[in-house]
């Protein structure tokens, strides 16, 4: 077998065999497959698609391209994954909250893709925090703090590590098959006993329509369950940013506000909903009450602090987090140009504005500026008078701030009346 043959089959609309997909995944892992061939493969899958059997085969092949963890702990090993949105920092809230409820959360996360932020990039805004750990350290932190949010080590789904970066710069992020294989190869390699998936739909998500989101949720759930990991999914709304901030340090800040009981907005509520679903799947009753208590009591924040310190961050981060987070040199308020009610928010446009500020990557080698982004973003239904702020831009230079302000004004629509409220959780897929 060779990469050209597999790519040729995809080009002609023929599905590679299980054996060929396993060979290609191993080639991604060991370098036999070149970057150009990996990009062609990603484009072929994006354009032609795979059957359900092919999707399962690719997922398992990518999982088995490296080491698969096995745990011997006194409580369930669980995790959550989001398909990506803007202002979505639920992982930072949910992992320690779950740990405070007595389960273990080895959360293998990723970096930003396209217009969406990455959990690892957010955590790297914390001075000293290391997302790159070996298996020994991962096990130590999970035992010590109950949770660890880290990148996949070199031997965890190495095929995905290469393909993930290539998808980000080749316009193949939105492929249902590649999303499924990417998410689940890492999650299944972590040795999970249950998983919940947050599948987002709306202007700030990759899946713009509910039908697209449902199709992805069904693909993820069926693939994960076929691999032996009990999994459910929630379809959630991304017609506006989940948190009122976009950007790495800014999203850490709002996550800490939730963990310390200062904010009980949509980020808090969705974190509780996802955690409740996951604990139920793991066979633990009364999950909602346990999660709310874990946050209200400070137990979740304490677990977060333990994790931060164990992975190289400041010991007193939870007590005084704003002292440690980087701040932008330019902060510009973006005024509404007319009176009106916020009737629509183009979340993707806001996410791309953050990328343009330096808060994300356009090519793999781009350096991320953790301080930049948007804060105090208005929500749908907010009534504004002319001159009131739509948000605040945090930038490194004044010209970047001005460009981002223009992008925000185009992304936020003001009208005469608010549309009907959309619930955070749209439906459940099991």
N, C-alpha and C positions, 0 to 999 in steps of 0.2 A: 504493500500500500504506500501511497504517497499523497501529500497534501493537494497536489494538482488534481488528482483523480477525485478526491472528495469534493473539492470546489467545483469541478466540472459537473459532477452529478447534481449539485445544488443549482448550478446555472441552468441546467436542462429541466429542472423541476423534479428530479429524482431524489428520493430520500436515501442518504447514506445508511448503511446497515449498522446494527448495534456494535459490531466489531470495528467498523470503520470510525464510528464516533468515539469509541474507546481509544483507538489509535490516535485520532486527532487530538483528543484531550491530553493524552500522554505527551504528544508532540508539543503542545502548548506549554506543558509543564517542564519538559527537558530541553526546549529550545530547538527541537527538530523542525518545528513549524516556525517560519519566519514571521516578522511583524506584518509584512505585506500579505502573506497568506492568511494570517489570522484576521486581518481586516477584510479580505475577500470572503472568508468564511462567514464573518459576522454579517456582511452585506447580503450574502446568499441566503442565510437563514432569515434575515429581516425581510427580504423580498419574497422568498418562496415559502417560508414557514416549515414547520415539522408537524407530523401527526402526534397524537397523544403518546403513542409508544416511543416515537423518536424523541420527544421532549423528555420523557422519563429516562430513556437511555442516555441522552446527553447529560442530564442532571447527575445521574449516578456515575457516569464516566468522569465528570469533573470532580465529584466528591472523592472518587477513588484514585484521582491523580496524585493524592498525597495521603497523609496520615489521618485516620479517623479516631477521635478521642473516645475513651470509655471512662465512665465515672463510677466511683464507689462511695456514695455519699448517703447521709441519713434523711434526705428529703429530695423531692423531685428536682430535676435539672430542666429549666424552662428558658424560653426566650421569646422575644417579639421582634418583628421586622416591619418597617414601613416601606412602601414602594416609592416614596419620595414626594415631597411637597415643599412649599415655601413657609418659613417660620415653623417648621416641624421639628421640635426638639423634645418630643415625648420620650425618646429613649433615655435622656438624661434624668427625667423624672421617674420613669417607670422602673428602670433596673434597680435603683436603690430601694424604691417602695416595695417591690416584690421581695427583695432580699430581707427587708424588715418584716415581711410576712412569713419568713421561714423557708423560702425556696432558694435555690441557687441559680444564678443567671450569668453564664459565660457568654457574653454578647459580643460576637464577632461582627464588626461593623465596617462600613465603607466610607469612602470620601465622596465629595460632591460629584454629581453627574448632571451635565447640562445646566439647567437653571436652578436645580435644587441643591441645597447645602448638604454636607456630609457630616455625620456624627463625629468621625475622627478629627476632621478639621476644627470642629467646635471645641472638642476637648483639648486640642493642641493650643488653643488660646490661653489655656491655664499654664503658667510658667512651670517648667520641669516635667509636666505630665508626659509619660511615654506610652504611646499606643503600640509600640513594637516590643513584644515580649515572647520568650520561648515558652514551651509547654510547662516547664517546671515553675516558672514565675506565674503563668496563668492559673495553675492549680493552687499555688500559694495565695494569690489574691482572692480567688473565689472562696477558698476556705476562710480567709481572714475577714473579708468584707461581705461575703455573700454574693457579690457581683463584680464583674470586671468587663469594662467596655474597651476592647482592643481591636487591632487589625488582625487579619489572618496571618499567622506565622508563615514562614517560607514553605513549611511542609503541610499546611492546611489548604486544601483545594488550590494548589499552585496554578492549575489551568485557568481558574477563574481570575486569579490575580492579574495575569497577562491580558485576558480577554476583557476584563472590566475596564482597564485603562484605555484599551484600544476602542471600545465602544464609545467612550466619552468624546473621542476626537474624530470619529468616523460617521457620525450621524446615525448610529444604529442603537441608540439607547432605548427606543420605544418598542423594540421587538418583544412580543409576549413570550416567545420561546427562550430568548436570551435572558430576559428578566427572570423568568422562572428558574432556569438553570443556574444563573448567577446567585440569586438569593439562596436557593435551597442547597446548592453544593456546599456552601460555607456553613449553613445552619445544620445540615445533616452531618457534616464532618465534625461538628462540635459535640456530637453524642447526645442530642436533646431527647427528653422524654415527652415534651409537649411544646407546641409552638402556636402563637397567634400572629396573624398577619393583618396589618393595617393597609388596606388597598384604597388609595385615594382617587377621587375623581373631581374634576372641575378645572378652572382656569389655571390653577397653580400646580396641577398634577400632570404626569405623563399621559394618563388615561383621561381624556377630556370628557367623555360621556360615561354615563352609568353603565351602559351595555358593555363598553370596552373594559371598564373596571370589573364588572361581574365576570366577564370572560377570563380575565387575568386571575381573579380570586379563585375561580373554579379550577383553573389550570394549576395554580399553586397548591390548593388544598388537595386535589386528587393526586398530584405528583408526590407531595409529602406523605400523605397517608399510604400511597402505594409503596413508599420506601420504609414504612413502619413507624412514622412519627405522627402521633395524634395531633391534628392541626385543624384549626378553624380560622375564618377570616371575617373581619368587619369591613364593609364598604363605608368610607367616611368622606365627608364633604371637604373639598379643597377649592371652593369658589372664592375664598379669601385666605390670607395667611392664618395659620393656626394660632401662632403667638403674635403679639404686636411688634415683633422685631425680626429682622432678617440680617444675617451676618453672624460670624462665629462667636466673638466675645459677647455681642449683644444678646445672642440666643442663650449663652451660658447664664447671663445675667437674669433673663426672664425665667429660666429654669430654676435658678436659685430662689427667685421670688416665690415660685410655686412650692418648692421643697421646704421653705421656711414659713409657709402659711400666709404669705402676704398677697397672694394672687390665687383666686379660685375661679378663673375664667375658663375659656375653652380648652387651653392646654391642660389644666388640672382635670377637667371633666373627661376629656378623651383618654388621658392616662389612666384614670380610674376605670373607665369602661373597658379598655384593652386589658388591663390587669385582672379585672373581674372575670372576663372571658377566659383568660389564660389559666387562672387558678381553678376555675370550674373544669376546664379540659384536663387539668392535672389531678382532678378528684378532690379539690379542696373547697369546702362550702364556706359561705359567709364572706366571700372574697371582697365584695364592695366595702363592707364595714371594716374589714381588716386593713384595706388600703387607705381608706380615709383616716383611720386611727393612726396608721404608720406615718402619714404626712403631718397630721395635726399634732402628734406627740413629739415630733422632731426626730423620730427613729429613722425615717427615710433619709433625712438630711445627714444624720450621723453616719449612716452606711455610705452615703456619697462621699463624705469627708474621709472615711476610712479608705475607700477605693482610691481617691485622689492621692492621699499620702503614700499608700502602698505602691502606686505607680509613678512616684517621683514628684508629685505636686506639693504645695505648701501644707504644712500641718494644720494651720489655722484658717484654711481657705473658707470653710463654711461660716465661720464667725465674722469674717470681714472680706468677702469675696471681691467686692468692687476695688479694693486696694490692690489686688493682684492682676486684674484684667486690664489689657491694653486699651488706651483711649485714642480716638482719632484726633488729628490736629485741627481739622475743620469740621464744624457742625453747623448745618444750614437748615433752617425751617422752611418747609415747602408750603406756601399758602394756597388755599382754594381760590380759584379765579372768579368764581361766581357763588351766589347763594344756592343751596340745594341739599338734597339727600343723597348719600352715597348709594348708588343703585347697582354698580358693578365694579369689580376690581380684577384687572388682568394680572393674576399672580405670576404667570410666566414672565411677563414684562418686568415686574418688580424683581424677580429672581435674576434676570439678565442684567438689570441695572446694578445689582450687587456684584455680579461677576465683573462688569465693566469698571467698578470701583476698585477691583483687585481682591474681592472677597471670594472669588472662585477661579477656576482654570478654564482657559480656552485651548491650551495645549498642555500635554503632560508635564512639561518642565516649568510651567508657570509657578511662581511663588505666591502663596496666599497671604494677604494682609489680614490678620485676625481682627483688627480694630474697626474696619470699615463696614458699612451696611446702612440699614434703615431702622429707625426706632419710632415708637409711638405711632404706628400705622393705624389709620382709622379703620373702623369696621363697617360692614354693610349696614345700612339703615341709619347711620349717623347723620344728623342734620347739622349743616355747617353754614356759617355766614362767610361772605367773601373776606379773605384774609386770614381766616382760621386755619390752623395747620392740618395738612393731609398726613404729614409725617415729618421726621427729622432725618436728614442725610448726614452720615458720618463718613468723612473722606480724608484722604491724605493731602489733596491739593484742591484749591478753590475751583479750578476749571473742571475737575472731576465732579465736585459737588454740584456745580451748575448743570452739567450734563445729566447727572442723575435726577436732579430736580425736574428737569424737562420730561424725562422718562416717567417719573411718578405722575406728573400732571396728565400725561397722555393715558396712563394706566388706570387712573381712578375716574370713574364716570359719575357725575352729579346729575340728578334728575328732580322731578317734582314730588315723587312719592316713593317710599320704600317698597320693595317687593316682599312677598311672604317669606317668613323665616324658614331656613332650611335646617333640619336637624343635623347635628354633628355625625351621628351614626345613622346611615341610610338603610342598611340591611346586613344580615348575617349570612355567611356561606359556610356550610359544614359538609 
